[in-house]
Every structure is written in C-alpha cells, then in structure tokens.
C-alpha cells in the first residue's frame, strides 16, 4: 500500500457524521448515529461507555475492521470508507498495531516468533524481522524472555509480548481493546504505565476500556452513549 501523505493540518483520525446501522426496519440498530470526532497525532485517547453504547463499533471503524454506513472515516485527511477489502487489510498491516484483552498469542510459538509473525505477512526479510522483534521485546522489558512460550509467562508478560508485536511494525497508531481486562490490579497498572511511556515517546494510542482508573492514564477521554459521542474532553494523564 502506498504511503498516505499527511495533509497539512489534518487530524490523524477523523469521523465526519459517521453512522453505522445494522439490520433494517424494526430490527434496525444504529450503533453509531452521526458521530464526528478527531484524534491528533501523539494523543492517548480512552474510549468509554456502557455495553451497546457504540464504543466498540467506533474502535472497529478506526481499525478498518468495519466501515461506516454513511459519513466519512479519514486517516491523515484521506477517506478510508470506500477502500476494498484487500486495501483495508494492507492499511491495517502498515499503519495500525492491535492489542487485545485476550492477548491473542499463538501458544506453541515463542515470544520472539509471536512478535515476528505479522512481519512475515508484510514480507520483511528474516534478519530484519528478528532484529525488530528482539528490539520490541527489549522495549517492553522482556529481554531474555525471547524463547519463552506464552504458558511460561505471566498474564502481564503475555500482554507485553502482544504490545511488542504491535510495536514491531512501527505503527502510526496502537489500538488497545480492553488491554487490562484479563489482568489483576498490579499488572494492569504496569501495562498502563508501559502504554503511557510509549505515548510519551510519540506513539498515538486509542484505548477502549470500562475501567475508570485505567482511563485516567489517558490524556483525553471520550464517552459514548446510545450511539452518540456524549463527552469529549482533554485532561492531565496520570503519572505512572
């Protein structure tokens, strides 16, 4: 996929009157109903809201896993809603890093191999993949654990592997979906401290969470209710 050249002054991510409708007639559900928002490069945004509020739908559209029914989804000023399936896959591969609640690690492969895997799909040479994977694991504090399998790692360490996997592709944005949902309090704060540190280094982070104390790490807070963006404000992020 050709590099997307950032338009001067354009937000990194933008929704313009985005609607996402599922079903028709009496079964119609408006998961998003006219949402407009902007996310600038370098922000750490927490997206919150109750079940059915539209927060997950918004994240899926940001991640090019879904598309608007109407309205525009832009990245660096370029409209993405009309991209074909293959183009959307290439966009995700080159510009986004994903971190999930369930870690999504392959159990029979090492930490190094888990981090390396997405770069195989990008066609990177073997030596470059290994170098990037080792550097990413070092960056998240797992140097010396490269040959460990997920079963040999704690939940917090497994999530660090997942973050390293997202980092290794040098993404423009890390999308974190409930990244602490399977962790205890201590490890949750460790992971949030790591995400805060990465954000301070310049990586844009968009995170869905239902936990208020995790959202406090973000520098900006968005709340969804019944398909609408009902609250959007910047605040001082918590010091890890």
Secondary structure, 3 states (H helix, E strand, C coil): CCCCCCCCCCCCEEEEEEEEEECCHHHCEEEEEEEEEEECCCCEEEEECCCCCCHHHHHHHHCCCCCCCEEEEEECCEECCCCCHHHHHHHHHHHEEEEECCCCCCCCCEHHHHHHHHHHHCCCCHHHHHHHHHHHHHHCCCCCCCCCEHHHCCHHHHHHHHHHHHHHCCCCEEEEECCCCCCCHHHHHHHHHHHHHHHHCCCEEEEECCCHHHHCCCCEEEEEECCEEEEEEECCCCCC
